[in-house]
Amino acid sequence: MEIKVLESDKKRLKFELIGKTHTLANVLSKELWNDKDVAVAGYTVEHPEISNAIMIVETNKGSPKKALASALSRLSKKNKEFLALVKKLK
């Protein structure tokens, strides 16, 4: 996966998820909202067959890049826990 940064400053990060549409952007956006320092977390996809997801993260306090990294870390942990539960089903 490739990420293209479109805007970046102290409190705002706008980036494009190359080759990705709703699936990753939706779960990431929802996880970002679990951070009390995140003021805005959302994405747009103009057309799912020809467009990539464009995400925006804005923070009240702290870096949006750190908020993004933290959200990705939490999602990774949840994914590992879910995978372990699935493996127990076999």
Residue, then its C-alpha position, 0 to 999 in steps of 0.5 A: m500500500e502507498i500513502k501520498v501526503l497531500e497536506s501536513d501541518k502541526k494539527r492537520l494531515k490530509f493523505e491519499l490511500i493509493g489503491k484503497t477505498h472504503t474498507l481501510a479508510n472506514v475502520l481507520s476513521k472510526e478508530l481515530w475517533n476513539d482518541k480524545d485529542v482527535a477533532v476531525a477524522g474522516y475520508t472521501v471516495e469520489h468513485p470507488e472504481i476510479s478513486n482512492a480514499i482521501m483521509i483527513v485527521e485534525t487534532n486539538k492537541g498533539s500531532p495528527k501523525k502520532a494520532l494516526a500511528s496510535a490508531l493503526s497500532r490499536l487496530s493491529k492489536k485488535n486484528k491479532e486478537f481476532l485472528a487468535l479467536v478465529k484460530k481457536l475455532k478450528 
